[in-house]
Amino acid sequence: MNNRRTQYEIYWEILTYCNTPRSITQIIQRCNLNSKIGQEHVDFLVLKGYLEKTLEKERFLFTTTSAAKGYVEIFMKLYLELFQNSPEFKL
C-alpha cells in the first residue's frame, strides 16, 4: 500500500496539532509539509471555518475551532474502521 498521506489525513493532522494555537511555521514543520502546500491546506481550513486565524504579538496563530470537531471525530472513526489502528501522527 502507498505510504503517502491523503489530503484528509493531512487535514486531520493540522486540526489535531492546532488544538493549541500554532504559527504557520510550526504547522508546516510538524506536519512535514512544504510551505506552498502547507499554506494552501491552512487557507482551506480557515475558509471552511475549521481553523481560526488570530493575530498575537505581531504574528498569526491558527487554532482549531469547535466546527472542526465533527470532521476530526468522523475521520478517526472511518480511519479506525478501515485500518484497525489510529493514524500515525504523534503529538
N, C-alpha and C positions, 0 to 999 in steps of 0.2 A: 504494500500500500504506500502511496505517496506520503511523505512526511511533511509536506508543505502545509501551512495553516490556511484555512479558508478565511474569507473576509469576516465571517460570523465569529470565528474563533478570535480573530484579532479584535473585533468589536468587544467581545466578552472580556478579553484581557485588558483592554483600555478601561472599560467600565469598572471592572473589578479593582484595578490598580488605582483608579481615581476616586475611590471611596473617601480618601483624604485628598485635599487639594494638591495638585501636581502641576508643574510647569510643562510646557510642550517639550522641552529638552529632556526632562525626566521621563515623560511618556515614551518618547522616541527611543531613548536608551534602554529603558526597562523592557519595553515590548519588542526590542530588536527590529526597528523599522528604519528605513532611510527617511530623511527629513521631508521629502516631497510626498511620499506615500503616507507617512505619519500625519502630516498636516492635513492631507485630504481626508483621512479617516476621522480625525478630530473635528474638522469642519463639518463633516457629515453628521456626526453625533451631536454637535451643537445645534445644527439646523433641525434635527429631529427632536430636540429637547431632552436628549439623554445626558448631555454634559452641559454644565453651566460654566460660563466664562466670566471670571471676576478679575478686577484689577487690584493688586495688593503690592504695596511698596514698589510701584513702577514696573511691575511685571504681571502678565496674565497667568492666572491659575485656573485649572479645569477641575470640576468636581462632578461626580455622578449625581444625577437628580433622582427624585423618587419615581419619575416616569420611566426610568430605565430598569427599575426593579422587576417588572414583568418580563422584560427581554432576558435579563440575567437568569431568572428562575426558569423560564421556558427553555432557554438554551441549555442550561445544566441538565434539566430533565430529559430533553431529547438526546443530548450527548451521552448521558449515562445509559439510556435505553439502547442506543446504537452500539456503544463500545464497552459497556460494563465497567468503565473506570472514568474518573474525572479528567478534564482537560489537563494537559501537562503545563501548568503555569503556577509557579511557586512565588508567593508574595513574601 
